[in-house]
């Protein structure tokens, strides 16, 4: 043992004594391979001269095309009757753009092949009627988020992973023009005095921008795309977000009007989960939804949607989520669904859950069910209402019945990692019991996380309630997975 760290034996004078058994042949020991603990990323080799020349040629071609597009766009704005664009069809407008661009290129002695001409005409149409370079990304169904870090860096999220695209803006002025086009369409403005803005695109996508001087290296834009096709419970089960047993439990919980909070981090799928859970609500119930940006897609017949509004440039006209929630209580709702609870509206939300609006739902940002409870306590404290800690926890324990934890794992997949019931108070502490959880077992060579869903073996605190409402769940769904 520790033979690799021993000093070498010093030679002795005179004949050395042979230890017993020295004449026997020694067994050969295979050298031990020691793998480095720190796995370093391979360094990319220097570009070959031919490859560098090809890249430089492509870069110069893109620059020439970008300059040509800017000049053609300027001529389009000079020649097109902008007031008539709203009445023109897409086909007519594209034909007019192709005609004006063709005449301009003939004057400039610019020759393009058919493919380049078609691409250029489409980009010009996107500049006039759409969002310029961002338009192809908005139409790409595989893209869920578009993130712009200045005019030369546009990232997208596909399958939960960020990727750098080869799409760029010509310069900062080009990017600012697109931002201004978006925000002016919804009656907002963004400039040095008001350097950030939150808005909603025509298709429902969520848009946020911050411009210089607050954004140091160029304007920052994030677009969270609005999914046109709502994912249902069956879709989420098929994608592995949770199991059929968990779906059956959640159906019973929502149908029997338990108050549910969906907890999770940014991008973990809270709104998607809330949409899926709302599918279990009966059509005969009146539902009111309150959101900062309207994203919920409820399919019931009787749904009233409300959206909060920020203050205008004069600092007036703001309508907060709390204002909407207070007004909703006077509109005879059966259930109230708040897209996200993040501030002083938490008080009214808990009051609604406690005063006859059973089955209400909301989302919060938290990393676990216990963290979610702490977040609710902090929001109540930040609202300025002074209440003893025990009274606050008692209010939460009586209002909230279930916390569903959604998480985005390191491989980009989204999982419902925990379903936890709140069972009451034990002294000054809110008592909770976990019913289902997601166990991580390892990591596959391709980076995918290996795991499984399992019950914890704890029977639901609401089993009697489920049975009284006609949802007699078998005891087997609470049995943990063996092995």
C-alpha positions as CSV (number, residue, x, y, z in Angstrom):
1,X,0.0,0.0,0.0
2,X,1.2,3.5,-0.8
3,X,4.1,1.9,-2.8
4,X,4.0,4.7,-5.4
5,X,5.0,7.2,-2.7
6,X,7.8,5.2,-1.0
7,X,11.4,6.3,-1.3
8,X,13.6,4.2,-3.4
9,X,15.6,1.6,-1.4
10,X,19.2,2.5,-0.7
11,X,21.8,-0.1,-1.9
12,X,23.4,-2.0,0.9
13,X,27.0,-3.1,1.2
14,X,27.8,-6.7,1.1
15,X,25.5,-9.6,0.0
16,X,21.9,-8.8,0.4
17,X,19.8,-11.4,2.2
18,X,17.0,-12.8,0.1
19,X,13.7,-12.8,1.8
20,X,11.8,-16.0,2.2
21,X,10.1,-17.1,-1.0
22,X,12.2,-14.8,-3.2
23,X,13.0,-17.7,-5.5
24,X,9.3,-18.1,-6.4
25,X,8.2,-16.4,-9.6
26,X,6.6,-13.0,-8.9
27,X,3.0,-12.3,-10.1
28,X,2.9,-9.5,-12.6
29,X,0.7,-6.6,-11.5
30,X,-1.1,-4.6,-14.2
31,X,-0.4,-0.9,-13.9
32,X,-3.4,1.1,-12.5
33,X,-4.8,3.7,-14.9
34,X,-5.5,6.9,-13.1
35,X,-8.2,9.0,-14.8
36,X,-8.0,12.8,-14.2
37,X,-10.7,14.1,-11.9
38,X,-10.9,17.4,-13.8
39,X,-12.3,16.8,-17.3
40,X,-11.1,19.6,-19.5
41,X,-12.9,20.7,-22.6
42,X,-10.9,20.0,-25.8
43,X,-9.3,23.1,-27.3
44,X,-10.4,23.7,-30.9
45,X,-7.4,23.6,-33.3
46,X,-6.5,26.7,-35.2
47,X,-8.4,27.3,-38.4
48,X,-6.7,26.1,-41.5
49,X,-5.8,29.0,-44.0
50,X,-8.3,27.7,-46.6
51,X,-11.1,27.5,-44.0
52,X,-10.2,31.0,-42.7
53,X,-10.3,32.4,-46.2
54,X,-13.7,30.8,-46.9
55,X,-15.1,32.3,-43.6
56,X,-13.7,35.7,-44.5
57,X,-15.3,35.5,-48.0
58,X,-18.7,34.5,-46.4
59,X,-18.4,37.4,-43.9
60,X,-17.8,39.9,-46.7
61,X,-20.7,38.5,-48.7
62,X,-23.0,38.9,-45.7
63,X,-21.8,42.5,-45.2
64,X,-22.5,43.3,-48.9
65,X,-26.0,41.8,-48.7
66,X,-26.7,43.7,-45.4
67,X,-25.7,47.0,-47.0
68,X,-27.8,46.2,-50.0
69,X,-30.8,45.4,-47.9
70,X,-30.5,48.7,-45.9
71,X,-30.4,50.7,-49.2
72,X,-33.3,48.8,-50.7
73,X,-35.3,49.2,-47.4
74,X,-34.7,52.9,-47.6
75,X,-36.0,53.1,-51.2
76,X,-39.0,50.9,-50.2
77,X,-40.0,53.4,-47.5
78,X,-39.7,56.2,-50.0
79,X,-41.8,54.5,-52.7
80,X,-44.4,52.5,-50.8
81,X,-47.7,54.0,-49.8
82,X,-47.5,53.0,-46.2
83,X,-51.1,54.0,-45.5
84,X,-52.3,51.5,-48.1
85,X,-50.2,48.6,-46.7
86,X,-52.9,47.6,-44.3
87,X,-55.4,46.9,-47.1
88,X,-52.9,45.1,-49.3
89,X,-52.7,41.3,-49.3
90,X,-49.4,39.5,-48.6
91,X,-49.1,38.4,-52.2
92,X,-49.7,41.9,-53.6
93,X,-47.2,43.4,-51.2
94,X,-44.5,40.9,-52.0
95,X,-45.0,41.5,-55.7
96,X,-44.7,45.2,-55.2
97,X,-41.6,44.8,-53.0
98,X,-40.0,42.5,-55.7
99,X,-40.7,45.1,-58.4
100,X,-39.3,48.1,-56.5
101,X,-36.2,46.1,-55.4
102,X,-35.7,44.8,-59.0
103,X,-35.7,48.4,-60.4
104,X,-33.4,49.6,-57.6
105,X,-30.8,46.8,-58.2
106,X,-30.9,47.5,-61.9
107,X,-30.0,51.1,-61.2
108,X,-27.2,50.0,-58.8
109,X,-25.9,47.4,-61.3
110,X,-26.3,44.6,-58.7
111,X,-26.8,41.0,-60.0
112,X,-28.2,38.2,-57.8
113,X,-29.1,34.7,-58.6
114,X,-32.7,33.5,-58.2
115,X,-32.2,32.1,-54.7
116,X,-30.5,35.2,-53.4
117,X,-33.1,37.4,-54.9
118,X,-35.9,35.4,-53.4
119,X,-34.2,35.4,-50.0
120,X,-33.6,39.2,-50.2
121,X,-37.3,39.9,-51.2
122,X,-38.5,37.8,-48.2
123,X,-36.1,39.7,-45.8
124,X,-37.3,43.0,-47.2
125,X,-40.9,41.9,-46.6
126,X,-40.0,41.0,-43.0
127,X,-38.4,44.4,-42.5
128,X,-41.5,46.3,-43.8
129,X,-44.3,44.2,-42.2
130,X,-42.6,42.0,-39.6
131,X,-39.7,42.1,-37.1
132,X,-36.8,42.0,-39.6
133,X,-34.2,39.3,-38.8
134,X,-36.3,37.9,-35.9
135,X,-39.2,37.0,-38.2
136,X,-37.8,33.6,-39.3
137,X,-37.2,32.7,-35.6
138,X,-40.7,33.6,-34.6
139,X,-42.0,31.3,-37.3
140,X,-39.8,28.4,-36.3
141,X,-41.9,26.1,-34.2
142,X,-38.8,24.4,-32.6
143,X,-37.7,27.7,-31.0
144,X,-39.2,28.5,-27.6
145,X,-37.1,31.6,-26.6
146,X,-35.3,34.3,-28.6
147,X,-32.5,36.1,-26.7
148,X,-30.7,39.1,-28.3
149,X,-27.5,40.4,-26.7
150,X,-26.7,43.4,-28.9
151,X,-27.0,43.5,-32.7
152,X,-24.4,40.8,-33.4
153,X,-25.5,38.0,-31.0
154,X,-28.9,36.3,-31.2
155,X,-29.4,33.1,-29.2
156,X,-32.4,30.7,-29.3
157,X,-33.6,28.0,-27.1
158,X,-34.4,24.6,-28.7
159,X,-35.3,21.6,-26.6
160,X,-34.2,23.3,-23.4
161,X,-30.7,24.2,-24.7
162,X,-29.4,27.6,-25.8
163,X,-27.8,27.9,-29.3
164,X,-26.1,30.8,-31.0
165,X,-27.6,31.6,-34.4
166,X,-25.9,33.1,-37.5
167,X,-28.6,35.8,-37.7
168,X,-27.5,39.3,-36.9
169,X,-28.8,42.9,-37.1
170,X,-26.8,45.4,-39.2
171,X,-26.1,47.6,-36.3
172,X,-27.5,49.0,-33.0
173,X,-29.8,51.5,-34.9
174,X,-31.3,48.6,-36.9
175,X,-32.0,46.7,-33.6
176,X,-33.5,49.8,-32.0
177,X,-35.8,50.4,-35.0
178,X,-37.2,46.9,-34.6
179,X,-37.7,47.4,-30.8
180,X,-39.4,50.7,-31.4
181,X,-41.7,49.1,-34.0
182,X,-42.8,46.5,-31.4
183,X,-43.4,48.8,-28.5
184,X,-45.1,51.5,-30.5
185,X,-47.7,49.0,-31.7
186,X,-48.9,48.5,-28.1
187,X,-48.8,52.1,-27.1
188,X,-45.4,52.1,-25.3
189,X,-42.1,53.8,-25.8
190,X,-38.5,53.1,-24.9
191,X,-35.6,55.6,-24.8
192,X,-33.0,56.9,-22.4
193,X,-35.5,58.2,-20.0
194,X,-37.5,55.0,-20.1
195,X,-34.9,52.4,-20.9
196,X,-36.8,49.1,-20.4
197,X,-40.2,47.9,-21.6
198,X,-42.4,44.8,-21.2
199,X,-45.0,44.1,-23.9
200,X,-46.9,41.4,-25.7
201,X,-46.6,40.6,-29.4
202,X,-49.6,40.1,-31.7
203,X,-49.3,36.3,-31.4
204,X,-49.3,36.5,-27.6
205,X,-45.5,36.1,-27.2
206,X,-43.9,37.8,-24.2
207,X,-41.5,40.6,-25.1
208,X,-39.0,42.4,-22.9
209,X,-36.3,44.9,-24.0
210,X,-33.7,47.1,-22.3
211,X,-31.7,49.7,-24.3
212,X,-28.5,51.7,-23.7
213,X,-27.2,53.3,-21.6
214,X,-28.6,50.7,-19.1
215,X,-27.7,47.9,-21.6
216,X,-24.0,48.4,-21.8
217,X,-23.0,46.3,-24.9
218,X,-26.1,47.0,-27.0
219,X,-29.9,46.5,-26.5
220,X,-31.0,43.4,-24.8
221,X,-34.2,41.7,-26.0
222,X,-35.9,38.5,-24.8
223,X,-39.0,37.0,-26.5
224,X,-40.7,34.0,-24.8
225,X,-42.8,32.5,-27.6
226,X,-46.4,31.8,-27.1
227,X,-47.3,28.2,-27.9
228,X,-50.4,28.0,-30.2
229,X,-51.0,24.3,-29.4
230,X,-51.7,23.8,-25.7
231,X,-50.1,20.8,-24.1
232,X,-52.6,18.6,-22.3
233,X,-52.2,16.1,-19.5
234,X,-51.8,13.2,-22.0
235,X,-49.1,15.1,-23.9
236,X,-47.1,15.7,-20.7
237,X,-47.4,12.1,-19.6
238,X,-46.2,11.0,-23.1
239,X,-43.2,13.4,-22.8
240,X,-42.3,12.0,-19.4
241,X,-43.1,15.1,-17.3
242,X,-45.0,12.9,-14.9
243,X,-46.8,9.5,-14.7
244,X,-50.4,8.4,-15.3
245,X,-50.7,7.7,-11.5
246,X,-49.7,11.3,-10.8
247,X,-52.1,12.5,-13.4
248,X,-55.0,10.5,-11.8
249,X,-54.1,12.0,-8.5
250,X,-54.0,15.6,-9.9
251,X,-57.3,15.1,-11.6
252,X,-58.9,14.1,-8.3
253,X,-57.2,17.1,-6.6
254,X,-58.4,19.7,-9.1
255,X,-61.8,18.2,-9.6
256,X,-62.5,18.1,-5.8
257,X,-61.5,21.8,-5.7
258,X,-58.3,21.7,-3.7
259,X,-56.3,24.9,-3.8
260,X,-53.2,24.3,-5.8
261,X,-49.9,26.2,-6.1
262,X,-47.5,25.3,-8.9
263,X,-43.9,26.1,-7.8
264,X,-40.7,26.2,-9.8
265,X,-37.9,28.2,-11.3
266,X,-37.9,30.4,-14.4
267,X,-38.5,28.3,-17.5
268,X,-39.4,25.2,-15.5
269,X,-42.9,24.8,-17.1
270,X,-45.1,26.3,-14.4
271,X,-47.5,28.0,-16.8
272,X,-47.7,24.8,-19.0
273,X,-48.4,22.7,-15.9
274,X,-51.1,25.2,-14.8
275,X,-52.7,25.1,-18.2
276,X,-52.8,21.3,-18.1
277,X,-54.2,21.2,-14.6
278,X,-57.0,23.6,-15.6
279,X,-58.3,21.1,-18.1
280,X,-59.7,19.1,-15.2
281,X,-62.0,22.0,-14.2
282,X,-65.7,21.4,-15.1
283,X,-67.3,23.4,-17.8
284,X,-70.1,24.5,-15.5
285,X,-67.8,26.7,-13.3
286,X,-67.0,30.4,-13.8
287,X,-63.3,31.0,-13.9
288,X,-61.5,34.3,-13.8
289,X,-57.8,34.5,-14.7
290,X,-55.4,37.3,-13.7
291,X,-52.0,37.7,-15.4
292,X,-49.2,40.2,-16.0
293,X,-49.0,38.9,-19.6
294,X,-51.9,36.8,-20.9
295,X,-50.5,33.3,-21.4
296,X,-53.1,30.9,-20.0
297,X,-55.1,29.0,-22.6
298,X,-58.2,27.7,-20.7
299,X,-60.6,25.7,-22.8
300,X,-63.7,26.1,-20.6
301,X,-66.8,27.9,-21.7
302,X,-67.1,30.4,-18.9
303,X,-63.7,32.2,-18.6
304,X,-63.0,35.8,-17.9
305,X,-59.5,37.0,-18.6
306,X,-57.8,40.0,-17.0
307,X,-54.3,41.5,-17.6
308,X,-52.6,44.0,-15.4
309,X,-51.2,47.2,-16.8
310,X,-48.0,49.2,-15.9
311,X,-48.1,53.0,-15.5
312,X,-47.7,55.2,-18.5
313,X,-44.9,57.6,-19.1
314,X,-46.5,60.1,-16.7
315,X,-46.5,57.5,-13.9
316,X,-50.3,57.1,-14.1
317,X,-52.9,54.6,-15.1
318,X,-51.3,51.5,-13.5
319,X,-53.6,48.5,-12.8
320,X,-51.8,46.0,-10.5
321,X,-52.6,42.3,-10.2
322,X,-53.9,43.1,-6.7
323,X,-56.4,45.6,-8.2
324,X,-57.6,42.9,-10.7
325,X,-57.8,40.3,-7.9
326,X,-59.9,42.6,-5.6
327,X,-62.2,43.4,-8.5
328,X,-62.5,39.7,-9.4
329,X,-63.9,38.9,-5.9
330,X,-66.9,41.0,-6.8
331,X,-67.5,39.2,-10.1
332,X,-68.9,35.9,-8.6
333,X,-66.1,33.6,-9.6
334,X,-66.1,29.9,-8.8
335,X,-62.4,29.7,-9.2
336,X,-59.7,32.4,-9.5
337,X,-56.5,31.5,-11.4
338,X,-53.6,33.9,-10.9
339,X,-50.8,33.5,-13.5
340,X,-48.1,34.3,-11.0
341,X,-48.1,35.6,-7.5
342,X,-45.1,37.7,-6.8
343,X,-46.1,40.6,-4.5
344,X,-48.7,42.1,-2.3
345,X,-51.6,40.3,-4.1
346,X,-50.6,37.2,-2.2
347,X,-52.8,38.5,0.7
348,X,-55.9,38.7,-1.5
349,X,-55.1,35.4,-3.1
350,X,-55.0,33.6,0.2
351,X,-58.1,35.3,1.4
352,X,-59.9,34.2,-1.8
353,X,-58.8,30.6,-1.2
354,X,-60.1,30.8,2.4
355,X,-63.4,32.5,1.6
356,X,-65.4,30.2,-0.7
357,X,-63.3,30.2,-3.9
358,X,-62.0,26.6,-3.4
359,X,-60.1,25.2,-6.3
360,X,-58.2,28.4,-7.0
361,X,-54.7,28.1,-8.5
362,X,-51.5,30.2,-8.9
363,X,-47.8,29.8,-9.6
364,X,-44.8,31.1,-7.6
365,X,-41.0,31.0,-8.0
366,X,-39.4,28.6,-5.6
367,X,-37.0,25.6,-5.6
368,X,-39.1,23.2,-3.4
369,X,-42.4,23.0,-1.6
370,X,-40.9,24.1,1.7
371,X,-39.2,27.1,-0.1
372,X,-42.6,27.9,-1.6
373,X,-44.1,28.3,1.8
374,X,-41.2,30.5,2.9
375,X,-41.8,32.6,-0.3
376,X,-45.4,33.1,0.6
377,X,-44.4,34.2,4.1
378,X,-41.9,36.7,2.7
379,X,-44.4,38.1,0.2
380,X,-46.9,38.7,3.1
381,X,-44.1,40.4,5.1
382,X,-43.1,42.6,2.1
383,X,-46.7,43.7,1.6
384,X,-46.4,45.8,4.8
385,X,-49.1,43.9,6.8
386,X,-47.8,43.2,10.3
387,X,-49.0,39.8,11.5
388,X,-47.5,37.3,13.9
389,X,-45.6,34.5,12.2
390,X,-47.9,31.9,13.6
391,X,-51.0,33.7,12.2
392,X,-49.3,34.0,8.8
393,X,-48.5,30.3,8.7
394,X,-52.0,29.4,9.9
395,X,-53.5,31.4,7.1
396,X,-51.2,29.7,4.5
397,X,-51.9,26.2,6.0
398,X,-55.7,26.7,5.8
399,X,-55.6,28.2,2.3
400,X,-53.2,26.1,0.4
401,X,-53.8,22.3,0.0
402,X,-51.3,21.2,-2.6
403,X,-47.9,22.3,-4.0
404,X,-46.8,20.9,-7.3
405,X,-43.0,21.4,-7.9
406,X,-41.9,21.8,-11.5
407,X,-38.2,21.8,-12.4
408,X,-36.0,22.1,-15.5
409,X,-33.1,19.6,-15.2
410,X,-29.6,20.1,-16.4
411,X,-30.3,18.3,-19.7
412,X,-33.1,20.7,-20.6
413,X,-35.9,18.3,-19.8
414,X,-38.8,19.5,-17.6
415,X,-40.2,17.2,-14.8
416,X,-42.8,17.5,-12.1
417,X,-40.3,16.6,-9.4
418,X,-42.6,16.6,-6.4
419,X,-46.3,16.7,-5.3
420,X,-46.7,17.7,-1.7
421,X,-49.8,18.1,0.5
422,X,-50.2,20.6,3.3
423,X,-51.9,18.9,6.1
424,X,-52.2,21.6,8.8
425,X,-50.1,23.0,11.7
426,X,-48.0,21.3,14.3
427,X,-47.2,24.0,16.8
428,X,-45.7,26.9,14.9
429,X,-44.7,24.8,11.9
430,X,-46.7,24.0,8.8
431,X,-46.9,20.2,8.4
432,X,-46.4,18.8,4.9
433,X,-46.2,15.3,3.4
434,X,-44.8,14.4,0.0
435,X,-46.9,12.0,-2.1
436,X,-44.9,11.7,-5.3
437,X,-41.3,12.5,-6.2
438,X,-38.8,12.2,-9.0
439,X,-35.6,10.3,-8.2
440,X,-32.4,10.9,-10.2
441,X,-30.5,7.7,-10.7
442,X,-27.6,8.8,-12.9
443,X,-26.4,10.4,-16.1
444,X,-26.4,8.8,-19.6
445,X,-23.3,9.1,-21.8
446,X,-25.2,11.6,-24.1
447,X,-25.9,13.8,-21.1
448,X,-29.5,12.8,-20.5
449,X,-30.6,12.4,-16.9
450,X,-31.7,8.9,-15.9
451,X,-34.4,8.9,-13.3
452,X,-37.8,7.6,-12.3
453,X,-41.1,8.8,-10.7
454,X,-42.2,7.0,-7.5
455,X,-44.7,7.4,-4.8
456,X,-43.4,7.9,-1.3
457,X,-45.7,5.3,0.3
458,X,-47.7,8.0,2.1
459,X,-51.5,7.8,1.7
460,X,-53.1,11.1,0.6
461,X,-54.5,13.3,3.4
462,X,-57.5,14.0,1.2
463,X,-58.4,10.4,0.3
464,X,-61.7,10.6,2.1
465,X,-62.5,13.8,0.2
466,X,-61.6,12.2,-3.1
467,X,-63.9,9.2,-2.3
468,X,-66.8,11.5,-1.3
469,X,-66.6,13.3,-4.6
470,X,-66.5,10.0,-6.6
471,X,-62.7,9.7,-7.1
472,X,-61.9,6.5,-5.3
473,X,-58.2,6.1,-6.2
474,X,-56.7,2.7,-5.8
475,X,-54.2,2.2,-2.9
476,X,-51.6,0.9,-5.4
477,X,-50.8,4.4,-6.7
478,X,-49.3,5.3,-3.3
479,X,-47.0,2.3,-3.3
480,X,-43.3,3.2,-4.0
481,X,-41.4,1.7,-7.0
482,X,-39.2,-1.1,-5.9
483,X,-35.6,-1.7,-7.0
